[in-house]
């Protein structure tokens, strides 16, 4: 056995199929929350914040959340119909994270969350 084959045999991972997560989300779109996506490790790496609460508490006062964002299902749209609020949210993200806007941040967070789920480092509510 070559060194490459032995190495890959020793480090093979049992990954979950991403399609399984998509099936779960189709059955229950509320299974994933913003807290699952934007955990403290993610925020510390990608932003100036160490928690989702810090991120929310630092939002401009014109943007208000009446709920605990970590508990909000991912299917909820935090995008505002008010262009001014959306612009403020996008500007906050651009100024305090490694992303250009809220949409980019959500997309990257979903990718990272799916990777964590596939590797077994995250469980979703079912």
Secondary structure, DSSP 4 states (H G I P E B T S, - for coil): --HHHHHHHHT---PPPHHHHHHHHHH-TTSSBHHHHS-HHHHHHHBS-SSHHHHHHTS-TTS--SS-GGGSBTTS----SSHHHHHHHHHHHHHHBSSSSHHHHHHHHHHHHHHHHHTTS-----
